[in-house]
Amino acid sequence: MKKLFLVRHGKSSWKHPDLSDYERPLNKRGNRDVPFMAKLLKEQNVSPDLIVSSPALRAITTAEIMALEFGYPVSDIVKEEMIYEADTNELLQIINNFPEDKNIVIMFGHNPGLTLLSNFISDKRIDNIPTCGIVNIDLYIDKWKDVDFDNGKVVSFDYPKKYL
């Protein structure tokens, strides 16, 4: 069995209209929510073997903050350009190529891709993964290359507004 955590980036700032979507940073709420959700995962004894993130500023910042909480080296975060604006097939392609020796993977990205992916590979329909939302999916497969339609089970779906 493999375990996949899908994490949507923290809330981003629109204060600087001159910045591209790719360059938008976290806003005040994002900077509050990301450490809170990281602590929540750590309290659940989550210890990732691999962290993969979109390199868009708000996503990679979310990944770095969480990695620090887990004691995961920030320099080991895999930046995967294809996650930014990816559809389900592109996200599946990324997952299908995860190293087989990694059993617990956290992937940081964006909507609508993450929500659509979660609904495709798991047993539970989620209308929307909100900012800083985390979907924990158990995948009943031995190899990442076998992740496909409906072969996972949502173990938990957490997001800041459930707690804050």
Beta strands, then each sheet from edge to edge (+ up, - down):
strand 1: 2-8
strand 2: 50-53
strand 3: 78-79
strand 4: 104-109
strand 5: 134-139
strand 6: 152-158
sheet 1: 3+ 2+ 4+ 1+ 5- 6+
end
